[in-house]
Amino acid sequence: MRPERIADAVADRIGWARREYGPDIRIFVAYADCGTRGSLDEVLATAGVERIGGAHCFEFYAGAATYAALQEEELGTFYLTDFLARQFETLVMAGLGIDRHPELIPMYFGNYRRVVYLAQSDDAELTARAQAAAARLGLDFEYRPTGYGELATAITIAVGAA
């Protein structure tokens, strides 16, 4: 929820890993940019560490081509992952103050048209939570089973290159 903290937190973890396991440990960051505006990539370049490609997890879960198509189809899309579906009330509703001020929904979500749930698992409860989140925001709902998308491929490549 605080993209400005991501780069420093990752730098700290890289430092910890190198102290704990040695300076030559191969590290791969399975984290997208997620709103750091390039600061994560700066940290990783300085540290000589690679990360999965993509601006955020939605892109690597859906796959870059599918995500681009979803964005082209409807720019006003709010995405949920399994984690976000599970934590919607805490992270979105309470985190944005909507639980206390529902009149904020049009201000935050007035330009959105749909919720796309990029499901990593086949979990009926999480799907129901994602549908409820869309209904709560007054948005159309779309379910897309993605599994771990390009994340699994990137990790497999990274491990194979080690």
C-alpha positions in Angstrom: 0.0 0.0 0.0 3.1 2.3 0.1 5.0 2.0 -3.2 7.5 4.6 -2.0 8.7 2.1 0.5 9.2 -0.8 -1.8 12.7 0.0 -3.2 14.2 0.6 0.2 12.6 -2.5 1.7 13.9 -4.6 -1.2 17.4 -3.1 -0.8 17.3 -4.0 2.8 16.3 -7.6 2.0 19.1 -7.9 -0.6 21.6 -6.7 2.0 20.3 -9.2 4.5 20.5 -12.1 2.1 24.0 -11.2 1.1 25.1 -11.0 4.7 23.3 -14.2 5.6 24.2 -16.3 2.6 27.3 -14.6 1.2 28.0 -11.9 -1.3 27.8 -14.2 -4.3 24.3 -15.5 -3.7 22.1 -15.2 -6.8 19.0 -13.2 -6.1 15.9 -12.9 -8.2 13.1 -10.5 -7.2 9.6 -11.8 -8.0 8.2 -8.4 -7.6 7.0 -6.0 -10.3 7.5 -2.2 -10.2 4.2 -1.8 -8.4 4.2 2.0 -8.5 7.8 2.7 -7.5 8.3 4.8 -10.7 11.6 3.1 -11.5 13.2 3.3 -8.0 13.0 -0.5 -7.6 14.8 -0.9 -10.9 17.5 1.6 -9.8 18.1 -0.4 -6.6 18.2 -3.7 -8.5 20.6 -2.4 -11.1 23.0 -1.1 -8.4 22.8 -4.5 -6.7 23.1 -6.5 -9.9 19.8 -8.2 -9.2 17.1 -9.2 -11.8 13.4 -9.0 -11.3 10.3 -10.3 -13.1 9.3 -8.0 -15.9 6.2 -5.9 -15.7 4.8 -2.7 -14.1 2.8 -4.7 -11.5 1.7 -8.2 -10.6 -1.5 -7.9 -12.7 0.7 -7.9 -15.8 2.7 -11.0 -14.9 -0.3 -12.9 -13.6 -2.4 -12.2 -16.7 0.6 -12.4 -19.0 1.9 -9.3 -20.8 -0.1 -9.8 -24.0 -3.4 -10.6 -22.2 -2.9 -7.7 -19.8 -2.3 -5.3 -22.7 -5.4 -6.6 -24.4 -7.5 -6.2 -21.2 -6.2 -2.6 -20.9 -7.0 -1.9 -24.5 -10.4 -3.4 -24.1 -11.3 -1.3 -21.1 -8.9 1.2 -19.5 -11.3 1.6 -16.6 -10.5 -1.8 -15.0 -9.8 -2.4 -11.4 -7.8 -5.7 -10.9 -8.0 -8.2 -8.1 -5.6 -11.0 -7.4 -6.2 -13.8 -4.8 -4.5 -11.7 -2.2 -6.5 -8.6 -3.0 -9.8 -10.5 -3.1 -8.9 -12.0 0.3 -7.9 -8.6 1.8 -10.3 -6.3 -0.1 -12.1 -5.1 3.0 -8.9 -4.3 4.8 -6.8 -2.9 2.0 -9.3 -1.2 -0.2 -12.4 -0.4 1.8 -10.7 0.4 5.2 -7.4 1.5 3.6 -9.1 4.1 1.5 -11.6 5.1 4.2 -14.6 3.9 2.2 -15.8 1.7 5.1 -16.4 5.0 7.0 -17.3 7.2 4.1 -19.0 5.2 1.4 -19.7 8.5 -0.5 -16.0 8.2 -1.5 -16.7 5.3 -3.9 -17.6 7.6 -6.9 -14.5 9.7 -6.2 -12.2 6.7 -6.2 -13.9 4.4 -8.7 -16.1 6.7 -10.8 -13.9 6.2 -13.9 -13.8 2.4 -13.5 -16.2 0.2 -15.4 -15.3 -3.3 -14.3 -13.4 -5.5 -11.8 -11.3 -8.2 -13.4 -10.4 -11.0 -11.0 -7.1 -12.6 -12.1 -7.5 -15.8 -10.1 -4.3 -17.7 -9.2 -6.3 -20.5 -7.6 -9.6 -22.2 -8.3 -11.2 -21.1 -5.0 -15.0 -20.5 -4.9 -14.8 -18.5 -1.8 -12.3 -16.1 -3.3 -14.3 -15.8 -6.4 -17.4 -14.9 -4.3 -15.3 -12.3 -2.5 -14.2 -10.8 -5.8 -17.7 -10.7 -7.0 -18.8 -9.0 -3.8 -16.1 -6.5 -4.2 -17.2 -5.6 -7.7 -20.8 -5.3 -6.5 -19.7 -3.1 -3.5 -18.0 -0.8 -6.0 -20.9 -0.9 -8.4 -18.7 -2.4 -11.2 -19.2 -5.2 -13.7 -17.3 -8.4 -12.7 -15.1 -10.6 -14.9 -13.3 -13.8 -13.8 -10.0 -14.7 -15.5 -8.2 -17.8 -14.3 -4.5 -17.1 -14.7 -2.7 -19.3 -12.3 0.7 -17.7 -11.6 1.0 -16.6 -15.3 4.4 -15.4 -16.2 5.6 -15.5 -12.6 6.1 -19.3 -12.8 7.9 -19.0 -16.1 10.2 -16.2 -14.9 11.1 -18.2 -11.7 11.7 -21.3 -13.7 14.0 -19.4 -16.1 15.8 -17.7 -13.2 16.4 -21.0 -11.3 17.5 -22.7 -14.5 20.1 -19.9 -15.1 21.5 -20.3 -11.6 
